[in-house]
């Protein structure tokens, strides 16, 4: 029974992080495109650590960037 709860909690955490990531990416992209700026990894990282970005969104973005970095190393 406890395993079932842990699995449910893990799924909830993953979906919450995914939702935060989607919202954060949308907000960042909108802000950049509105100002006719380039969308790049460095500006995304800067935005993720800025005080303008909430902790939840920041964590989701930084995890996303780390996953991309890790996957590019294994794809070579």
ZICOR-V782304 format. One record per residue. D_FIRST is the distance of its C-alpha to the first C-alpha in Angstrom with 1 decimal. Layout:
((D_FIRST) (D_FIRST))
This chain:
((0.0) (3.8) (5.4) (5.2) (6.7) (8.9) (10.1) (10.9) (12.7) (14.5) (15.7) (16.9) (18.8) (20.4) (21.6) (22.8) (24.7) (26.1) (27.3) (28.9) (30.6) (32.0) (33.4) (34.9) (36.5) (38.0) (39.4) (40.8) (42.4) (43.9) (45.4) (46.9) (48.2) (49.7) (51.7) (52.6) (50.9) (49.3) (45.6) (44.9) (42.3) (44.3) (44.6) (40.9) (40.1) (42.7) (41.3) (37.7) (39.0) (41.4) (40.8) (41.0) (37.5) (34.5) (32.1) (29.3) (31.7) (33.4) (30.2) (29.3) (33.0) (33.2) (30.1) (31.6) (34.9) (33.4) (31.6) (35.0) (36.8) (34.5) (34.7) (38.5) (38.7) (36.8) (38.8) (42.1))
